[in-house]
Amino acid sequence: MLRWPRRPPPRLPSMMPTRQPRDLLEDEAPLPKPTGNTALVLGVVAVMMIGCPWLPDPVPVWMRSFPLYLVLPTGICAALAGALTLRSMRGQADADRRRARAAGILLGTIAIIVPLAVIAWACWQLRDI
């Protein structure tokens, strides 16, 4: 009886990278320094959305009322982005912290407090009826 020679089992590719991890780190570009622009934009957008109900009458009603649903989440995102940017700027002497602090945290906090104050005022007024 004629037997064919057995083939060795196929080799699975190795899970190890072909380059050393140190080589990978040296090839990557350094991460950009945080500037606080994201917190600034989120804070400004959150405060601008508070004014949407006072847009002129030709603007559709849904465009005047829908942004009010997004004020609180956008304000929370702005405050968190500002706080995280400030934390990542710690230890950098030349960092400009005004954008993250004033814009992100301050405007985000305003966008959080104003809707909560309006809701508290509405509940207080409705309780008297």
LINTAFEN-V445455 format. One record per backbone hydrogen bond with DSSP energy under -0.5 kcal/mol. NH is the residue of the N-H (numbers start at 1). CO is the residue of the C=O. Records with the same first field share a line. If there is no record, write none. Layout:
BEGIN
NH: CO ; CO
END
This chain:
BEGIN
23: 20
24: 20
25: 21
26: 22
27: 23
28: 24
40: 36
41: 37
42: 38
43: 39
44: 40
45: 41
46: 42
47: 43
48: 44
49: 45
50: 46 ; 47
51: 47 ; 48
52: 49
53: 50
54: 51
55: 52
59: 56
63: 60
64: 60 ; 61
65: 61
66: 62
68: 65
69: 66
70: 66 ; 67
71: 67 ; 68
74: 70
75: 71
76: 72
77: 73
78: 74
79: 75
80: 76
81: 77
82: 78
83: 79
84: 80
85: 81
86: 82
87: 83
88: 84
89: 85
90: 87
92: 89
93: 91
95: 92
97: 95
101: 97
102: 98
103: 98 ; 99
104: 99
105: 100
106: 101
107: 102 ; 103
108: 104
109: 105
110: 106
111: 107
112: 108
113: 109
114: 110
115: 111
116: 112
117: 113
118: 114
119: 115
120: 116
121: 117
122: 118
123: 119
124: 120
125: 121
126: 122
127: 123
128: 124 ; 125
129: 126
END
